[in-house]
Amino acid sequence: MSEPLTAPAPGDALVDSPHAWGSEVRATFALAWPLIVAQLAQNLLFTTDVVLMGWLGPKYLAAGTLAGAFLMPFQLTGIGIVGAVAPLVAQARGRGDIKAVRRVVRQGFWVAILVATLLVPIVLSIKPIYLAIGQDPEVTTLAESYMFAGFWMLYPVLGMMVVRSFLSAFAATRVILAVTVIGVIVNAFLAYALIFGHFGMPRLELRGAALATGLVNMLMFLALTGYALSHRRLKRFHILARFWKPDWHRFAEILKVGMPIGLTVAAEVGLFSVAAILMGRLGTDETAAHAVALQLASTAFMVPLGLGMAATVRVGLAYGAGDAEGVRKAGWVGLTMGVAFMAVTCTLFLALPHQLVSIFLDPTIAGNANAVALAATYLAIAGIFQLADGAQVVAAHALRGLSDTRTPMWLAFIGYWAVGLPTAYLLGFAFEWRGVGIWIGLATGLAFVAVLLVTRFAIRDRLGLLKGLAR
């Protein structure tokens, strides 16, 4: 059964914008800017922890980095899988299919619970795995303490992605922004209290950082779910109604679209995590410097990531409505905006590396001198690959709006693991360029994938990606 789907937010009026580039830019920006700020704020949750762990000392920062390097690939893989809810809901909305919206969201929660449950035993095996590959025992033990305190955050993180996907497909992105910003503020106070034992709280150090982040993610999930259930234009979807009733078709559809997305994310994040492990073999200063440079690069990455999420929705809406011209404009507008922003961050990273690094590591402390110098060098290299990073993430999201996820997955594996990682290892260790070589390898992998994904979107019609277009 189908019926027109009305909008829950003022920006939603832009969904059926005329075929004009200016209209598409405005529509994309209206949808994207709260997502961009929310992604930046979400990234600040871990950035805050990185800063606070740095105050504990390089050893704790290195341990926290290794813990994050182990957790993030699995967490983001799960987020990618349940992220299939966004294009599927957007396509259903484009068709005017209210029942499909409800069923996709409900089964999205099922997939989130399943994926989190499967990931928990894996992330808890951090210590034996790290010791087997030669990581420092003391730092590894500290990393394990972080993981055991925060592994359960996988459930609210994945559940929150389902709700965010639902809200984004209906342009209700400002509530995502508001909840995330409040979460960052709460996390900063709670993490500070639990890490250092202030305000009557116990001093838990790395465990405190993990516990605070987990609690804040739970609160954000509950807040967004409450909004989706109570908003006058959203509650009619009854996303939790008959929660235990299976819909195996939708369940399988989410996995079919979402598994390649998750594996694509895993391929990229895994590359950066392996890079962190390789840095761990070079020394504590290299690991800490890598953490700082990567945190700054990932912060910049949140903007094209938010634009990519908007592109998924815009392309998905046009695809569901049978609008090939809308698909074209939505994809290219997102790509242009993403690359333009990364051109700005490229300039900043090349011009001000030492100033940016000093946010995380105090250059006046003699013991930090080597780590600061290394981080500034890595950040300059990160500036070079900003354009490729922006292009590949928006292109991948635009293709997801067409439910095209399998081939991009293989392109990502080839680019990151057959091109990027070997280059990083060869330059870093065989040529003894150390951390610089590793970062050049990262840039090479990103550039390779960016070219392939942008080309795939450009020739989408010739590849038959629009053959499922509703008529």
N, C-alpha and C positions, 0 to 999 in steps of 0.2 A: 504494500500500500504506500502511495506517495502523496505528499502535499507540499506546498511551498514552505520554505523554511525562512522565518524572519530573523532579523538581526538582534543581538543583545547589546550592541554597542554602537555609538554614533559612527565610528569609522567603518562599520559594516556596510554602510550605504555605498561605499566605494567598490563593492564586489563586482557589480555589473557595470563598470565604468565604460564609456565609449572607447572605440578603437583609436586612441590618440596617445602618443608617447607621453605627453604631459600628464594626462589622466592616469596612466599606468604608474608613472613615477610617484604621483601623489598617493595613489592607492597603495603602492608598495611601501612608501615611507610611513603612511598612517598605520599600516599593519606592523611594520618592522621596528619602528623606533622604540615602542615599549619592550619588544622582545630583545632588542639590542641592549638597552639599559638593564633589563632583567638578566641577560646573559653576563653582562659585565658585573652586575651585583652578585650573581651566582658564583662567578669566578672569584669574587672577593672573599667568599667563604673560605676557600682554601688559601687565597693570597694572605688573608689575615693570619691564618695558622702558620704560613711560611714565615711571615715577619716575626711572629711571636716565637716560633721555633728558632729563628735566627738569633733572637735575644738570649735564648738559652745557651747558644754556642754552636760552632760548626759541626760538632759531633751530632747534636740533636737535629740540626738542619739536614745533615746528610742522611740520618736515620728516617726522618720524616719524608725526605725525598724518595728514598728507596721504598718506603711503605706506599707512598702515592704512586710510584712507578709500577708497583705490583697490583694495587687495587684499581687504578684508573682504567687500564685496558678492559678489565672484566666489567666494571661498572658502566663504562661508556658503551661497551658491546651490548649490554642489557638495555641501556637507554636507546641505542640504535634499533634494537629489535622492537621494542614497544613503540618507538617513534613511527612505526608504520601506521599507527592510529591516525596521525595527522593527514597524510595524503588520502587515506581511505575515507575518513570523515569528510574531507574537503570534496572529494569526488562524489560522495553520497549527497552532500549538500548541493553541489552543482546540478545533480539529477533531480533534486527535490525529494529525496527518499528519507523520510524521518525515521522509519523503522530501522533502516540500515545504520543510521547514525547511532541509535541506542545500542544496537547489537555489537557494533564494532567497539564502542567504548567499554561495554561490559566485558567482552571477551579480551579486550586489552588488559583489563585488571587480572584476568585469569593468566594471561601470558606473563604479566609482570611478576605475579606470585611464583609461577613455575620457574622462571628464569632466575629470580633471586635465590630461590631454594637450591637450585643447581649450582649457583656460584658460591654460596657460603662455604662449603667444604674446601673449595679450591683456594679461596683467599686466605683461609685459616692455615693453609700449608706453607705460608710464606717462609718460615725459618728453615725447614729442611731443604727447600728449594734454593734459597739464597746461599746456605752453607755449602750445598753441593756444587755451586758454580763459583765458589771461592770468595764470597763477600766477607768483609770483616766481621768476626763473631760478635763483638761488642755492639757494633752498629746494627747488626742484624737482630740481635735480641731487643734492642730499643724499637726497631721497626715492627717486630712481632707484638710488642706491648701496645703499639698504636692500633694494629689490626684487630687484636682480640677485644679492644675496647670499642671499636667502631664498625665491625663487620655487618651488624644488623641494620645499618643505615641503607643497605641495598634495597630493602623493602619499601621504605617511604620514598627513596629517590626514584625508583622505577614506577611506583604508583603515581608519583607527582608528574612524571613525564606523560602518563596516559591522560591525566586531567588537563595538563597544559596543552596537549595536542588537541583535545576537544575544544578548549576555550579558544585556542588560536584559530581553529577552523571557522569560528564564528566571530572573529575579530575582537574577542573579549580579552585583549592583551594587557590592558592597563591594570587589571586586577593582578595579573601575573607580576607586573612590575612592582606594584605596591607591596604585595606579600614578600617578594624577594628582597626588596630594599629593607623592609622591617626585619627580615630574617638575618640579613648581614649585620645590622646594628645589634640585634640580640646575640648573634654569634660572637661578635667582637667582645662584648662584655662577658659573656659566659666563658668563652675560651680563655680570656685573660684571667678570669677568676679561677678557673680549674687548672690551668697550666701552672700558674705561679702561687696559687693558694691564697688569693685575696678575698676580701669581703666575707670572711668566715668559711670559705670553701677549702677543701683539702688540696694540697699541692700534688697534682697528678702528672705534671709535665706532659709528655707526648700523649698519654692516655687521656688527659684532660682535653687536648685538642680534638681527638677523635670523638669523645663523648659529647662535647659541645656541638660539633658539626652534625652528629647523628640526631641529637635532640631537636636542633633547629630544623633539619630536613623533615622530621616527623611533624613538627608544628606547621610548617609551610604546606605539607601535603594535606593536613586536616583543614587548614584555612581555605585552600583552593577547592577542595572537595565540598566543603560547606557552602561556598559561593555557588558552585555548579548546581548544587541541590536546592538552593533557596532563591536564586535569581528568577525573577518573574518570567523571563523569556527562555531560560535554560531548564528550569525545573520540569517543564513538560516532557523533556526527554527521559526522565526517570532513569538515569544512568545506573542506579543501583537496584532498580526493581527486578525482582526474581533473579537476584544475583547468582544463585546456585544453579540456575537453569542453563544447561550447556547449549551452545550454538556452534557445532563443530565446523560448519562451513566457514563462519567468520573467524573462528579460532585458527583454522588452517590458512585462511587468507592472510591473516596478520603475520603468521610465521613465514608464509611464502614470500611476502613482500619484506618483512622485517628481518629475517635471518640474513639475507645478503647485506642489508643496511648495517646490521650489527657487526658482521664480519668485515665490512668495509671500514667501519670505525676502528675495529680491532686491529686491522692491518696498519692504519696510520698511527694510532695511539701506541700500538705495540712497537712500532719502529722507534718512537720517542722513548718508550720505556726501556727497550734494549739499549738505546743510546745512553740512558742514565746508568744502566748496569755496566756498560763499557767504561763510562766515566768513573764508576766506582773502582774499576781495576786500575785506573790511573792515579787515584788518590782522593783524599777528603776535600782538598781545595778545589780540584776539578769537579767533583760531584756537587759541592756547594755552589760553585760558579755556574755550572750547568743549570742548577735549580733556579737561580735568579734569572738568567737569560731566558730560560724556558717559560718562567712565570710571566715575564714581561711580554714575550712573544704570544703566549696563550691569551693574555689579556687583550692584546690587539686583535687576536683571532676571533674574539667574541662578537665583534661588529659584523664581519662577513658571515659568521655563523648565524646571527640573528637575521641578517638579510636573506640567508639561505633558507631559514625556516619560513620566512614570509614568502619566498619564491615557491617553496613546496605548496603552500596553501593557494597562492595565486594561480600557479600552473595547474594544480589539482582541480580548482574550481572551474577554470576554463576547459580543462579536459573533460570533466564530468558534464559540462554544459554543451559539449560538442563544438567548442570555439577554438579552431586551430590558430587563428590570428591572435587571440588572447593568450594562448600558450606561448607563441613566439615573443610577444611583447613582454609578458611577465618574466620569461627566462632571461632575455637580454637586458632588461632594466635591472634585474637583480645582479647580474654579472657586472654590468657597468658600475653600479653603485659600490659593489664589493671591492672591485679592483681600484676604483678611485680612492676609497678610504685607505686601502693598504699602501697606496703610493705615498700618502701622508705619513703613515707610521714608518715606512721605509726611510723617509727623510729624517724623521726624528731619531730613529735607531742609529743611523749613520752619523748624525750630527752631535748627539748628546748621550753617547753610551755611558760615560763615567757618571754623569749626573743621575741617570736613571738607575744605575746599579747601586748608587749610594742610598737609595730608598730602603734597600734590603740589607746591605752590609756597610757598616760604618768604616769609611776609609781612613779615619784618624787612628784606628786601632791597629797597631803594628802587625798583629797576628792575622789581620784580614787582608793585608796588602796583596798577597799573591792571588787570593780568591777574587778580589776586586778587579785586578788587572785581567785575569782570565775571563771573568764575566763580561767585562767591557768588550773584549775581543769577540767572544761568542755572540754578543748582542749585535755587533756590527755585521757579522755574517747573517744573523737572523733577519736583519733589515733587508738584505739582498733578496731573500726568498719570500718576502711579504706579498709581493704581487702574485706569485704562483700559488701561495697558500690561499689567498682570497679567491682566486679564480677557481681552484679545484673544489673548494667547499660549496660555493654557490652553484657551480655546474652540477655537482653531485645532488644537491637538494632539488634543483630544477628537474633533473631526471627522475627523482623520486616522486615528484608530482604526477609523472606519467606512469608510475609503478614500474619504472625501469631501474631495477636494482641489481640484477644478477650479473650482467656484463660489467657495469661499473665496479662491482666487487672484484672480479678477476683483474680488471685493469689496475685497481688499487694494490692487489697482492703483487702483481708483476712490478709495478712502479716502486713500491716501498721495499719489498723483500728481495726482488731479483735485481733491482737497480740501486735503490737508496742504501740499503744495509751493506751489501758488498762494497760499495764505494766508500762508505763510512769506515768499515773495518780495514780496507786496503790502505786508505789514506791515513787513518789514525794510527795503525799499528805497523803495517808492512813498510810504509813510507815514513813512519815515526813523526807524523804531523800532530799526533796526540789529539787533544780536544778540537783543535781547528779542523783537522781532517774529518772527525766525526760529524761536525756541524756542516761541513761542505757536502758530506754524504746525505744528510737530511735534506739540504736544499736541492740536491740533484733528484732525489726521489719525488719531492713535491712538484718540481717543475715538470717532470716526466708525466705524472698523473694529471696535472692541470691541462697540459696540451691535449691529452687523449680525451678527457671528459668534456672540455669545451668543444672540441671537434665533434664529439658524439652528439651533443645537443644541437650543434649547427646543422648536422645532416640527419636530424631525427626522422624527418619524413621519408627520406630515402632508405633508412634502416627499418622502416615499418613501425616506428614507435607510436605513431598516431592512428594505427589501424583500429584500435579499440575506442576511438573517439565516438561519443554518443551523437546520434543524429536526430 
